[in-house]
Amino acid sequence: MKRCRLSPLALLVAALGCSRPSPAPLAVLAAAGAQPALDRIRRRFEQRHGVVEVSYGGGGEALARMALSGKGDVLLAPEQWIMERATREGAVIP
């Protein structure tokens, strides 16, 4: 059986597109390299659903911030190993 892998950006777009309006801001921790694309996605999402708070940094740094604070709705990392580690550590739900 063939496995399908989605890029982190595709997962973010899917998650944002399926979200319902919420009074609480959506907290996104993302790698700095994703900023140009994520800023466009964020603006569109905010027009339809509400506020998005984005914190940019290195992929490993974003994971560390999420793990230490216990906060964050979406983790957007540039490398697969970061997402695998986040899953192993229970920081994200695959």
C-alpha positions as CSV (number, residue, x, y, z in Angstrom):
1,M,0.0,0.0,0.0
2,K,1.3,3.4,-0.9
3,R,1.6,6.0,1.8
4,C,0.7,9.6,1.1
5,R,2.7,12.4,2.8
6,L,1.5,15.9,2.9
7,S,3.9,18.9,3.4
8,P,3.5,20.8,6.6
9,L,2.2,23.8,4.6
10,A,-0.5,21.6,3.0
11,L,-1.6,20.4,6.4
12,L,-1.8,24.0,7.7
13,V,-3.9,25.1,4.8
14,A,-6.2,22.1,5.4
15,A,-6.4,22.8,9.1
16,L,-7.2,26.5,8.6
17,G,-9.7,25.8,5.9
18,C,-11.6,23.4,8.1
19,S,-11.6,25.5,11.3
20,R,-14.8,26.9,12.7
21,P,-15.0,30.5,14.0
22,S,-13.7,30.7,17.6
23,P,-13.4,33.5,20.0
24,A,-9.9,32.4,21.0
25,P,-7.1,33.3,18.6
26,L,-5.5,30.5,16.6
27,A,-1.9,30.1,17.8
28,V,0.6,29.1,15.1
29,L,4.3,28.4,15.7
30,A,6.1,28.4,12.4
31,A,9.6,28.3,10.9
32,A,10.7,31.7,9.7
33,G,11.0,30.5,6.1
34,A,7.3,30.0,6.0
35,Q,6.5,33.7,6.8
36,P,5.7,35.0,3.2
37,A,3.2,32.2,2.5
38,L,1.8,32.0,6.0
39,D,1.2,35.8,6.1
40,R,-1.0,35.5,3.0
41,I,-2.9,32.5,4.5
42,R,-3.3,34.2,7.8
43,R,-4.9,37.3,6.2
44,R,-7.4,35.2,4.4
45,F,-8.2,33.1,7.4
46,E,-8.6,36.2,9.6
47,Q,-11.1,37.7,7.2
48,R,-13.3,34.6,7.6
49,H,-12.7,33.2,11.0
50,G,-10.9,35.4,13.4
51,V,-7.5,36.3,14.8
52,V,-4.4,34.3,14.2
53,E,-1.3,34.8,16.4
54,V,1.9,33.7,14.6
55,S,5.2,33.3,16.2
56,Y,8.2,32.8,13.9
57,G,11.6,31.2,14.6
58,G,13.6,28.1,13.7
59,G,11.7,24.9,13.3
60,G,13.4,23.3,16.4
61,E,12.9,26.5,18.3
62,A,9.2,26.6,17.5
63,L,8.9,23.0,18.7
64,A,10.7,23.8,21.9
65,R,8.5,26.8,22.6
66,M,5.4,24.7,22.0
67,A,6.6,21.9,24.3
68,L,7.7,24.3,27.1
69,S,4.7,26.5,27.1
70,G,2.1,23.8,26.3
71,K,0.5,26.3,24.0
72,G,0.0,26.3,20.3
73,D,-2.6,25.1,17.8
74,V,-0.5,24.6,14.8
75,L,3.2,23.8,14.4
76,L,4.7,24.4,10.9
77,A,8.2,23.0,10.7
78,P,10.4,22.9,7.6
79,E,11.8,19.4,8.2
80,Q,10.2,16.0,8.6
81,W,12.4,15.0,11.6
82,I,11.0,18.0,13.6
83,M,7.4,16.8,13.0
84,E,8.4,13.3,13.9
85,R,10.0,14.4,17.1
86,A,7.0,16.6,17.9
87,T,4.7,13.5,17.4
88,R,7.0,11.3,19.6
89,E,7.1,13.9,22.3
90,G,3.3,14.4,22.2
91,A,3.5,18.0,21.3
92,V,1.3,17.5,18.2
93,I,-1.5,15.2,17.2
94,P,-0.7,13.6,13.9
